[in-house]
Amino acid sequence: MTAVRALVGDVLARDACAGCGLCTLLDRGLAMELDAEGYARPVAASAPQEIDGAERIMRSACPGIRVDDHPAPDATRDRLLGDYVGAWEAWATDSELRHAGSSGGALTAVHAWLLESGRAARITGAAASAENPRRTVPVTITTRAEALAAAGSRYAPVATLSNPRVLEPGSAVVAKPCEISALRAASPQLTPEDAPLLLSFFCAGTPSQHATDTLLAGLGVPAEAPVSSLWYRGRGWPGRFTARSGERTVDADYEESWGSVLGPTTQWRCKVCPDGVGGSADIVSADSWATDERGYPVFAEGDGVSAFIARTARGRDVVLAAAEAGVIGLRPLDMARLATAQPLQTNRRRHLLARMLGSRLAGRRPPTYRGFPLLRLAASDPRTFVRVLRGTYRRVKAARRGGAR
């Protein structure tokens, strides 16, 4: 067995695979497929075809093995939301793009502007499969129309890094935080002279593909029924899960679709993620939710507004240039208010060390994380630390006995 395939086997055995697809760039004999649980996982498609240095890159960049924080020089440090050199509320000035995007369309507007201005020759991202819109697939975006078609969240497995064009010169990549972290770590070795611009978004985790089918079935669209279009969010803010099958259109609101069906199937690796806030990206986007009197997010429909965070000077330059070109509107962002409006992200980081230790004690070894302030955050609330550790231990132990995730 080759070095990469041995490492892949260990990651899979620990249920630590994020489904990013990096390993398929290191060994062209691997491919990403859905497993029995509905998650994207590497499988042997042919004989090993490892690139030079594949084992070294795998050990340093695979998010199932290791994730490093990548602080930028002169960045402001935020223990909960990550380092930043600029932060704004943002929205697409084009009403079509603003409506199509999940939260203000700012990221989609930047995609279109990067392509139209020649700042990027292509963008690697994800979109609904043209053949089967139930599924989400890696895509290469080269036009405004393709950027618009790919707008909106996709709450389903997709291995963006399995697209071989992700490494082509003059590109940008928009992907989940774990995929961006992997590419940030691997890029100096894979594309040392022309690293792609890295774009990401706050991520709550990857649900099983089965959850999409369950949601559709609950809305009256059985597994055998063809679906001509499907979007999880967008076409408004936060937007509704919507699918078209024949002459029928079915939909569900965000709290029902994500909260009741999709979110509960999030894969285990996401539950011990240190970086749902895209700390390795040049630019990261998030929902800048309105909040109620308790400070919790309110999901009422309205005009979308993105939180837009530049993690690097390169990212800040792109954001400011896009604003100067008139494709996005900007106003100052209060990071403390954003932290309040993103309780899933902040609570996950606060309690991550307890989850990791509980998982390890129950026999499931998480990846290694370096540079994240996990110990300091855990020490701020020792009672909750103990409670979360015990709860995680019980859940993981029960899942391992039952053979579940």
C-alpha positions as a Markdown table, in Angstrom:
| # | Residue | x | y | z |
|---|---|---|---|---|
| 1 | Met | 0.0 | 0.0 | 0.0 |
| 2 | Thr | 1.3 | 3.5 | -0.9 |
| 3 | Ala | 1.9 | 6.2 | 1.7 |
| 4 | Val | -1.1 | 8.3 | 0.7 |
| 5 | Arg | -3.5 | 5.4 | 0.6 |
| 6 | Ala | -2.3 | 4.2 | 4.0 |
| 7 | Leu | -2.9 | 7.8 | 5.4 |
| 8 | Val | -6.3 | 7.9 | 3.7 |
| 9 | Gly | -7.2 | 4.5 | 5.3 |
| 10 | Asp | -6.3 | 5.9 | 8.7 |
| 11 | Val | -8.3 | 9.0 | 8.3 |
| 12 | Leu | -11.3 | 7.0 | 7.2 |
| 13 | Ala | -10.9 | 4.5 | 10.0 |
| 14 | Arg | -11.0 | 7.4 | 12.5 |
| 15 | Asp | -14.1 | 8.9 | 10.7 |
| 16 | Ala | -12.1 | 12.1 | 10.4 |
| 17 | Cys | -12.5 | 12.7 | 6.7 |
| 18 | Ala | -13.9 | 16.1 | 5.8 |
| 19 | Gly | -14.6 | 15.0 | 2.2 |
| 20 | Cys | -12.5 | 17.8 | 0.7 |
| 21 | Gly | -10.9 | 15.9 | -2.2 |
| 22 | Leu | -7.3 | 17.0 | -1.5 |
| 23 | Cys | -6.1 | 13.4 | -1.6 |
| 24 | Thr | -7.4 | 13.0 | -5.2 |
| 25 | Leu | -4.9 | 15.7 | -6.3 |
| 26 | Leu | -2.1 | 13.9 | -4.6 |
| 27 | Asp | -3.0 | 10.4 | -6.0 |
| 28 | Arg | -4.8 | 10.5 | -9.3 |
| 29 | Gly | -5.9 | 7.0 | -8.8 |
| 30 | Leu | -8.3 | 8.1 | -6.1 |
| 31 | Ala | -11.8 | 9.4 | -6.7 |
| 32 | Met | -14.5 | 10.9 | -4.5 |
| 33 | Glu | -17.8 | 9.0 | -4.1 |
| 34 | Leu | -20.7 | 8.9 | -1.7 |
| 35 | Asp | -20.4 | 6.2 | 1.0 |
| 36 | Ala | -23.3 | 4.3 | 2.5 |
| 37 | Glu | -23.9 | 7.1 | 5.0 |
| 38 | Gly | -24.2 | 9.7 | 2.2 |
| 39 | Tyr | -20.9 | 11.5 | 2.7 |
| 40 | Ala | -18.1 | 12.2 | 0.1 |
| 41 | Arg | -15.2 | 9.8 | 0.7 |
| 42 | Pro | -12.1 | 8.8 | -1.4 |
| 43 | Val | -12.1 | 5.4 | -3.0 |
| 44 | Ala | -9.5 | 3.6 | -5.2 |
| 45 | Ala | -10.6 | 4.1 | -8.8 |
| 46 | Ser | -7.4 | 2.8 | -10.3 |
| 47 | Ala | -3.8 | 2.0 | -9.5 |
| 48 | Pro | -1.9 | 4.6 | -7.4 |
| 49 | Gln | -0.7 | 7.7 | -9.3 |
| 50 | Glu | 1.0 | 9.7 | -6.5 |
| 51 | Ile | 2.7 | 13.1 | -7.3 |
| 52 | Asp | 6.1 | 14.0 | -6.0 |
| 53 | Gly | 6.0 | 14.8 | -2.3 |
| 54 | Ala | 2.4 | 13.5 | -1.9 |
| 55 | Glu | 3.0 | 12.0 | 1.5 |
| 56 | Arg | 4.5 | 15.2 | 2.9 |
| 57 | Ile | 1.7 | 17.3 | 1.6 |
| 58 | Met | -0.9 | 14.9 | 2.8 |
| 59 | Arg | 0.5 | 14.9 | 6.4 |
| 60 | Ser | 0.6 | 18.7 | 6.5 |
| 61 | Ala | -2.6 | 19.6 | 4.6 |
| 62 | Cys | -5.2 | 16.9 | 4.9 |
| 63 | Pro | -7.9 | 18.3 | 7.3 |
| 64 | Gly | -8.5 | 14.8 | 8.6 |
| 65 | Ile | -4.9 | 14.8 | 9.8 |
| 66 | Arg | -3.9 | 18.3 | 10.7 |
| 67 | Val | -5.2 | 21.9 | 10.5 |
| 68 | Asp | -3.1 | 24.9 | 11.3 |
| 69 | Asp | -4.2 | 28.4 | 12.0 |
| 70 | His | -2.8 | 30.8 | 9.4 |
| 71 | Pro | -2.7 | 34.3 | 11.0 |
| 72 | Ala | -1.8 | 37.1 | 8.6 |
| 73 | Pro | 0.8 | 39.8 | 9.5 |
| 74 | Asp | -0.7 | 42.9 | 11.2 |
| 75 | Ala | -4.1 | 41.2 | 11.6 |
| 76 | Thr | -6.5 | 41.9 | 14.5 |
| 77 | Arg | -6.9 | 38.8 | 16.6 |
| 78 | Asp | -10.4 | 37.6 | 17.5 |
| 79 | Arg | -10.4 | 34.4 | 19.4 |
| 80 | Leu | -13.9 | 33.4 | 18.3 |
| 81 | Leu | -14.2 | 34.7 | 14.7 |
| 82 | Gly | -10.6 | 34.5 | 13.6 |
| 83 | Asp | -8.0 | 37.1 | 12.6 |
| 84 | Tyr | -8.9 | 39.9 | 10.2 |
| 85 | Val | -7.4 | 43.0 | 8.5 |
| 86 | Gly | -10.8 | 44.4 | 7.5 |
| 87 | Ala | -14.4 | 43.7 | 8.2 |
| 88 | Trp | -17.6 | 45.1 | 6.7 |
| 89 | Glu | -21.2 | 44.5 | 6.1 |
| 90 | Ala | -21.6 | 44.0 | 2.3 |
| 91 | Trp | -24.1 | 43.4 | -0.4 |
| 92 | Ala | -24.2 | 43.2 | -4.2 |
| 93 | Thr | -25.3 | 46.4 | -5.8 |
| 94 | Asp | -26.8 | 44.4 | -8.7 |
| 95 | Ser | -30.3 | 43.5 | -7.5 |
| 96 | Glu | -30.3 | 40.2 | -9.4 |
| 97 | Leu | -27.1 | 39.0 | -7.8 |
| 98 | Arg | -28.3 | 40.3 | -4.3 |
| 99 | His | -31.5 | 38.3 | -4.6 |
| 100 | Ala | -29.8 | 35.1 | -5.9 |
| 101 | Gly | -27.2 | 35.0 | -3.2 |
| 102 | Ser | -27.7 | 33.4 | 0.2 |
| 103 | Ser | -26.9 | 36.5 | 2.1 |
| 104 | Gly | -26.7 | 39.7 | 0.1 |
| 105 | Gly | -24.9 | 38.2 | -2.9 |
| 106 | Ala | -21.6 | 40.0 | -2.1 |
| 107 | Leu | -19.5 | 36.9 | -2.7 |
| 108 | Thr | -21.3 | 36.2 | -6.0 |
| 109 | Ala | -20.8 | 39.8 | -7.1 |
| 110 | Val | -17.1 | 39.5 | -6.4 |
| 111 | His | -16.9 | 36.3 | -8.4 |
| 112 | Ala | -18.5 | 38.0 | -11.4 |
| 113 | Trp | -16.3 | 41.0 | -11.1 |
| 114 | Leu | -13.1 | 39.0 | -10.7 |
| 115 | Leu | -13.9 | 37.2 | -14.0 |
| 116 | Glu | -15.1 | 40.3 | -15.9 |
| 117 | Ser | -12.2 | 42.4 | -14.8 |
| 118 | Gly | -9.7 | 39.8 | -15.7 |
| 119 | Arg | -8.4 | 39.4 | -12.1 |
| 120 | Ala | -9.2 | 35.7 | -12.3 |
| 121 | Ala | -9.4 | 33.5 | -15.4 |
| 122 | Arg | -11.6 | 31.0 | -13.6 |
| 123 | Ile | -13.1 | 30.2 | -10.2 |
| 124 | Thr | -13.4 | 26.7 | -8.8 |
| 125 | Gly | -16.5 | 26.3 | -6.8 |
| 126 | Ala | -19.6 | 24.1 | -6.4 |
| 127 | Ala | -23.1 | 24.1 | -7.8 |
| 128 | Ala | -26.1 | 21.8 | -8.5 |
| 129 | Ser | -25.4 | 19.0 | -10.9 |
| 130 | Ala | -27.0 | 19.8 | -14.3 |
| 131 | Glu | -27.9 | 16.1 | -14.7 |
| 132 | Asn | -29.2 | 15.6 | -11.2 |
| 133 | Pro | -29.8 | 18.8 | -9.2 |
| 134 | Arg | -30.3 | 16.7 | -6.0 |
| 135 | Arg | -26.5 | 16.4 | -6.1 |
| 136 | Thr | -23.8 | 19.0 | -5.6 |
| 137 | Val | -20.7 | 18.9 | -7.8 |
| 138 | Pro | -17.4 | 20.8 | -8.3 |
| 139 | Val | -17.6 | 23.3 | -11.1 |
| 140 | Thr | -15.4 | 25.7 | -13.0 |
| 141 | Ile | -16.9 | 29.2 | -13.3 |
| 142 | Thr | -15.7 | 31.4 | -16.1 |
| 143 | Thr | -18.6 | 33.8 | -16.7 |
| 144 | Arg | -21.1 | 36.0 | -14.8 |
| 145 | Ala | -23.9 | 33.7 | -15.9 |
| 146 | Glu | -22.1 | 30.7 | -14.4 |
| 147 | Ala | -21.4 | 32.7 | -11.2 |
| 148 | Leu | -25.1 | 33.5 | -11.0 |
| 149 | Ala | -26.1 | 29.9 | -11.6 |
| 150 | Ala | -23.8 | 28.8 | -8.7 |
| 151 | Ala | -25.1 | 31.4 | -6.3 |
| 152 | Gly | -26.7 | 30.2 | -3.0 |
| 153 | Ser | -25.7 | 27.8 | -0.3 |
| 154 | Arg | -25.4 | 24.0 | -1.0 |
| 155 | Tyr | -26.0 | 22.0 | 2.2 |
| 156 | Ala | -24.7 | 18.7 | 0.8 |
| 157 | Pro | -21.5 | 16.8 | 0.3 |
| 158 | Val | -19.1 | 18.1 | -2.4 |
| 159 | Ala | -15.4 | 17.6 | -2.8 |
| 160 | Thr | -14.4 | 20.9 | -4.4 |
| 161 | Leu | -10.7 | 20.1 | -4.4 |
| 162 | Ser | -11.3 | 17.0 | -6.6 |
| 163 | Asn | -11.7 | 19.4 | -9.5 |
| 164 | Pro | -8.2 | 19.2 | -11.1 |
| 165 | Arg | -8.5 | 22.8 | -12.4 |
| 166 | Val | -8.3 | 24.1 | -8.9 |
| 167 | Leu | -4.5 | 24.3 | -9.3 |
| 168 | Glu | -4.4 | 26.2 | -12.7 |
| 169 | Pro | -2.7 | 29.6 | -12.7 |
| 170 | Gly | -4.7 | 32.8 | -12.5 |
| 171 | Ser | -7.6 | 31.2 | -10.6 |
| 172 | Ala | -9.7 | 31.8 | -7.5 |
| 173 | Val | -11.3 | 29.1 | -5.3 |
| 174 | Val | -14.5 | 29.4 | -3.3 |
| 175 | Ala | -14.9 | 26.5 | -1.0 |
| 176 | Lys | -15.7 | 25.3 | 2.5 |
| 177 | Pro | -13.2 | 26.3 | 5.3 |
| 178 | Cys | -11.7 | 22.9 | 5.6 |
| 179 | Glu | -11.0 | 22.8 | 1.8 |
| 180 | Ile | -9.5 | 26.3 | 1.9 |
| 181 | Ser | -7.3 | 25.3 | 4.9 |
| 182 | Ala | -6.1 | 22.3 | 3.0 |
| 183 | Leu | -5.3 | 24.4 | -0.1 |
| 184 | Arg | -3.6 | 27.1 | 2.0 |
| 185 | Ala | -1.3 | 24.5 | 3.5 |
| 186 | Ala | -0.7 | 22.7 | 0.2 |
| 187 | Ser | -0.4 | 25.6 | -2.2 |
| 188 | Pro | 3.2 | 26.5 | -1.4 |
| 189 | Gln | 4.1 | 23.0 | -2.6 |
| 190 | Leu | 1.6 | 22.6 | -5.4 |
| 191 | Thr | 1.4 | 26.1 | -6.9 |
| 192 | Pro | 4.4 | 28.0 | -5.4 |
| 193 | Glu | 4.4 | 30.9 | -7.9 |
| 194 | Asp | 0.7 | 31.6 | -8.5 |
| 195 | Ala | -1.4 | 30.6 | -5.6 |
| 196 | Pro | -5.1 | 31.0 | -6.1 |
| 197 | Leu | -7.2 | 33.7 | -4.4 |
| 198 | Leu | -9.0 | 31.9 | -1.5 |
| 199 | Leu | -12.6 | 32.7 | -0.8 |
| 200 | Ser | -14.8 | 31.0 | 1.8 |
| 201 | Phe | -17.8 | 31.3 | 4.0 |
| 202 | Phe | -18.9 | 30.5 | 7.6 |
| 203 | Cys | -19.8 | 26.8 | 7.5 |
| 204 | Ala | -22.0 | 24.9 | 10.0 |
| 205 | Gly | -20.9 | 21.5 | 8.6 |
| 206 | Thr | -21.7 | 19.1 | 5.8 |
| 207 | Pro | -24.9 | 17.1 | 6.1 |
| 208 | Ser | -25.4 | 13.7 | 4.5 |
| 209 | Gln | -26.8 | 13.6 | 1.0 |
| 210 | His | -29.5 | 11.3 | 2.4 |
| 211 | Ala | -30.8 | 14.3 | 4.3 |
| 212 | Thr | -31.7 | 16.1 | 1.0 |
| 213 | Asp | -33.6 | 13.0 | -0.2 |
| 214 | Thr | -35.4 | 12.8 | 3.2 |
| 215 | Leu | -36.3 | 16.4 | 3.0 |
| 216 | Leu | -37.7 | 16.1 | -0.5 |
| 217 | Ala | -39.6 | 12.9 | 0.4 |
| 218 | Gly | -41.2 | 14.7 | 3.3 |
| 219 | Leu | -42.3 | 17.4 | 0.9 |
| 220 | Gly | -43.9 | 14.8 | -1.4 |
| 221 | Val | -41.1 | 14.2 | -3.8 |
| 222 | Pro | -40.0 | 10.6 | -3.5 |
| 223 | Ala | -36.5 | 9.3 | -4.4 |
| 224 | Glu | -37.6 | 8.0 | -7.8 |
| 225 | Ala | -39.1 | 11.4 | -8.9 |
| 226 | Pro | -36.9 | 13.5 | -11.2 |
| 227 | Val | -36.0 | 17.0 | -9.9 |
| 228 | Ser | -35.3 | 19.7 | -12.5 |
| 229 | Ser | -34.0 | 22.3 | -10.0 |
| 230 | Leu | -33.1 | 22.5 | -6.3 |
| 231 | Trp | -31.7 | 25.2 | -4.2 |
| 232 | Tyr | -31.2 | 25.2 | -0.4 |
| 233 | Arg | -31.0 | 29.0 | 0.1 |
| 234 | Gly | -31.0 | 32.1 | -1.9 |
| 235 | Arg | -33.7 | 33.8 | -4.0 |
| 236 | Gly | -34.3 | 35.9 | -0.9 |
| 237 | Trp | -32.7 | 36.1 | 2.6 |
| 238 | Pro | -32.4 | 33.6 | 4.2 |
| 239 | Gly | -34.4 | 32.1 | 1.4 |
| 240 | Arg | -36.3 | 28.8 | 1.3 |
| 241 | Phe | -35.3 | 25.3 | 0.4 |
| 242 | Thr | -37.0 | 24.9 | -3.0 |
| 243 | Ala | -37.2 | 22.1 | -5.5 |
| 244 | Arg | -39.1 | 21.6 | -8.8 |
| 245 | Ser | -40.3 | 18.2 | -9.9 |
| 246 | Gly | -42.4 | 18.0 | -13.0 |
| 247 | Glu | -45.2 | 20.6 | -12.7 |
| 248 | Arg | -44.8 | 20.8 | -8.9 |
| 249 | Thr | -42.7 | 23.2 | -6.8 |
| 250 | Val | -42.2 | 22.3 | -3.1 |
| 251 | Asp | -40.4 | 24.4 | -0.4 |
| 252 | Ala | -39.6 | 24.7 | 3.2 |
| 253 | Asp | -38.3 | 27.5 | 5.4 |
| 254 | Tyr | -34.7 | 27.7 | 6.6 |
| 255 | Glu | -35.5 | 26.6 | 10.2 |
| 256 | Glu | -37.4 | 23.5 | 8.9 |
| 257 | Ser | -34.9 | 22.5 | 6.2 |
| 258 | Trp | -31.6 | 23.1 | 8.0 |
| 259 | Gly | -32.8 | 23.0 | 11.6 |
| 260 | Ser | -35.0 | 19.9 | 11.5 |
| 261 | Val | -33.6 | 17.8 | 8.6 |
| 262 | Leu | -30.2 | 18.8 | 7.2 |
| 263 | Gly | -28.3 | 20.0 | 10.2 |
| 264 | Pro | -28.8 | 17.0 | 12.4 |
| 265 | Thr | -27.0 | 14.8 | 9.9 |
| 266 | Thr | -23.8 | 16.8 | 9.9 |
| 267 | Gln | -20.7 | 14.5 | 9.7 |
| 268 | Trp | -18.7 | 13.9 | 12.8 |
| 269 | Arg | -15.5 | 15.7 | 11.5 |
| 270 | Cys | -17.5 | 18.9 | 11.3 |
| 271 | Lys | -18.6 | 18.6 | 14.9 |
| 272 | Val | -14.9 | 18.9 | 15.9 |
| 273 | Cys | -13.9 | 21.5 | 13.4 |
| 274 | Pro | -11.7 | 24.4 | 14.7 |
| 275 | Asp | -12.3 | 26.6 | 11.8 |
| 276 | Gly | -15.9 | 26.9 | 10.6 |
| 277 | Val | -15.2 | 30.7 | 10.2 |
| 278 | Gly | -12.8 | 30.3 | 7.3 |
| 279 | Gly | -9.7 | 31.5 | 9.0 |
| 280 | Ser | -7.4 | 30.4 | 6.2 |
| 281 | Ala | -9.2 | 32.3 | 3.4 |
| 282 | Asp | -8.3 | 35.7 | 1.9 |
| 283 | Ile | -11.9 | 36.7 | 2.1 |
| 284 | Val | -14.7 | 35.0 | 4.0 |
| 285 | Ser | -18.5 | 35.8 | 3.9 |
| 286 | Ala | -21.2 | 35.1 | 6.5 |
| 287 | Asp | -24.8 | 35.9 | 7.2 |
| 288 | Ser | -25.0 | 39.2 | 9.1 |
| 289 | Trp | -28.2 | 38.3 | 10.8 |
| 290 | Ala | -30.5 | 40.7 | 12.5 |
| 291 | Thr | -30.9 | 39.8 | 16.2 |
| 292 | Asp | -33.7 | 39.8 | 18.7 |
| 293 | Glu | -33.7 | 41.3 | 22.2 |
| 294 | Arg | -31.6 | 38.4 | 23.5 |
| 295 | Gly | -29.1 | 38.8 | 20.8 |
| 296 | Tyr | -30.0 | 35.7 | 18.9 |
| 297 | Pro | -30.4 | 35.6 | 15.1 |
| 298 | Val | -33.8 | 36.3 | 13.5 |
| 299 | Phe | -34.5 | 34.5 | 10.2 |
| 300 | Ala | -37.2 | 36.8 | 8.9 |
| 301 | Glu | -37.1 | 37.3 | 5.1 |
| 302 | Gly | -35.5 | 40.6 | 4.0 |
| 303 | Asp | -32.8 | 42.1 | 1.8 |
| 304 | Gly | -29.7 | 40.1 | 2.2 |
| 305 | Val | -26.6 | 41.5 | 4.0 |
| 306 | Ser | -23.3 | 39.7 | 4.1 |
| 307 | Ala | -20.6 | 39.9 | 6.7 |
| 308 | Phe | -17.4 | 40.3 | 4.7 |
| 309 | Ile | -14.1 | 39.7 | 6.4 |
| 310 | Ala | -10.7 | 40.1 | 4.8 |
| 311 | Arg | -8.2 | 37.8 | 6.5 |
| 312 | Thr | -5.2 | 38.9 | 4.5 |
| 313 | Ala | -3.9 | 42.1 | 2.8 |
| 314 | Arg | -4.6 | 40.4 | -0.5 |
| 315 | Gly | -8.2 | 39.9 | 0.4 |
| 316 | Arg | -8.6 | 43.4 | 1.7 |
| 317 | Asp | -7.3 | 44.8 | -1.6 |
| 318 | Val | -9.8 | 42.8 | -3.5 |
| 319 | Val | -12.7 | 43.9 | -1.4 |
| 320 | Leu | -11.8 | 47.6 | -1.6 |
| 321 | Ala | -11.2 | 47.4 | -5.3 |
| 322 | Ala | -14.6 | 45.7 | -5.8 |
| 323 | Ala | -16.3 | 48.4 | -3.8 |
| 324 | Glu | -14.5 | 51.1 | -5.7 |
| 325 | Ala | -15.7 | 49.5 | -9.0 |
| 326 | Gly | -19.3 | 49.7 | -7.6 |
| 327 | Val | -20.1 | 46.0 | -7.6 |
| 328 | Ile | -20.6 | 45.8 | -3.8 |
| 329 | Gly | -21.7 | 48.2 | -1.1 |
| 330 | Leu | -19.8 | 48.4 | 2.2 |
| 331 | Arg | -20.4 | 49.7 | 5.7 |
| 332 | Pro | -18.5 | 49.0 | 8.9 |
| 333 | Leu | -19.0 | 45.7 | 10.6 |
| 334 | Asp | -19.2 | 45.3 | 14.4 |
| 335 | Met | -17.4 | 42.0 | 15.0 |
| 336 | Ala | -18.9 | 41.7 | 18.5 |
| 337 | Arg | -22.4 | 41.9 | 17.1 |
| 338 | Leu | -21.5 | 39.3 | 14.4 |
| 339 | Ala | -20.2 | 37.0 | 17.2 |
| 340 | Thr | -23.6 | 37.3 | 18.9 |
| 341 | Ala | -25.4 | 36.6 | 15.7 |
| 342 | Gln | -23.4 | 33.5 | 15.0 |
| 343 | Pro | -23.9 | 31.4 | 18.2 |
| 344 | Leu | -23.2 | 28.1 | 16.5 |
| 345 | Gln | -19.7 | 29.2 | 15.4 |
| 346 | Thr | -18.8 | 30.9 | 18.7 |
| 347 | Asn | -20.1 | 28.1 | 20.9 |
| 348 | Arg | -18.4 | 25.4 | 18.8 |
| 349 | Arg | -15.0 | 27.1 | 19.2 |
| 350 | Arg | -15.5 | 27.8 | 22.9 |
| 351 | His | -16.3 | 24.1 | 23.6 |
| 352 | Leu | -14.1 | 22.4 | 20.9 |
| 353 | Leu | -11.4 | 21.3 | 23.3 |
| 354 | Ala | -14.0 | 19.5 | 25.5 |
| 355 | Arg | -15.5 | 17.8 | 22.4 |
| 356 | Met | -12.1 | 16.7 | 21.2 |
| 357 | Leu | -11.1 | 15.2 | 24.6 |
| 358 | Gly | -14.5 | 13.6 | 25.0 |
| 359 | Ser | -14.2 | 12.0 | 21.6 |
| 360 | Arg | -10.6 | 10.8 | 22.2 |
| 361 | Leu | -11.6 | 9.3 | 25.6 |
| 362 | Ala | -14.5 | 7.4 | 23.8 |
| 363 | Gly | -12.0 | 6.0 | 21.3 |
| 364 | Arg | -12.4 | 8.3 | 18.3 |
| 365 | Arg | -9.2 | 10.4 | 17.6 |
| 366 | Pro | -9.7 | 13.8 | 16.1 |
| 367 | Pro | -7.2 | 15.6 | 13.8 |
| 368 | Thr | -4.4 | 17.7 | 15.3 |
| 369 | Tyr | -5.0 | 21.4 | 15.5 |
| 370 | Arg | -2.3 | 24.0 | 15.9 |
| 371 | Gly | -2.4 | 27.7 | 16.6 |
| 372 | Phe | -6.0 | 27.9 | 17.7 |
| 373 | Pro | -6.8 | 29.4 | 21.2 |
| 374 | Leu | -8.7 | 26.4 | 22.4 |
| 375 | Leu | -7.2 | 26.0 | 25.8 |
| 376 | Arg | -7.7 | 29.6 | 26.7 |
| 377 | Leu | -11.3 | 29.5 | 25.6 |
| 378 | Ala | -12.0 | 26.3 | 27.5 |
| 379 | Ala | -10.4 | 27.7 | 30.7 |
| 380 | Ser | -12.9 | 30.6 | 30.7 |
| 381 | Asp | -15.8 | 28.2 | 31.6 |
| 382 | Pro | -14.6 | 25.1 | 33.4 |
| 383 | Arg | -18.1 | 23.9 | 34.3 |
| 384 | Thr | -19.3 | 23.9 | 30.8 |
| 385 | Phe | -16.1 | 22.2 | 29.7 |
| 386 | Val | -16.8 | 19.3 | 32.0 |
| 387 | Arg | -20.4 | 19.1 | 30.9 |
| 388 | Val | -19.6 | 19.1 | 27.2 |
| 389 | Leu | -16.7 | 16.6 | 27.6 |
| 390 | Arg | -19.1 | 14.1 | 29.4 |
| 391 | Gly | -21.8 | 14.6 | 26.9 |
| 392 | Thr | -19.5 | 14.1 | 23.9 |
| 393 | Tyr | -18.0 | 11.0 | 25.5 |
| 394 | Arg | -21.4 | 9.4 | 26.0 |
| 395 | Arg | -22.6 | 10.3 | 22.5 |
| 396 | Val | -19.4 | 9.0 | 20.8 |
| 397 | Lys | -19.3 | 5.9 | 22.9 |
| 398 | Ala | -23.0 | 5.1 | 22.1 |
| 399 | Ala | -22.4 | 5.8 | 18.3 |
| 400 | Arg | -19.4 | 3.5 | 18.2 |
| 401 | Arg | -21.3 | 0.7 | 19.9 |
| 402 | Gly | -24.2 | 1.2 | 17.4 |
| 403 | Gly | -21.9 | 1.6 | 14.4 |
| 404 | Ala | -23.4 | 5.0 | 13.7 |
| 405 | Arg | -21.7 | 8.4 | 13.0 |
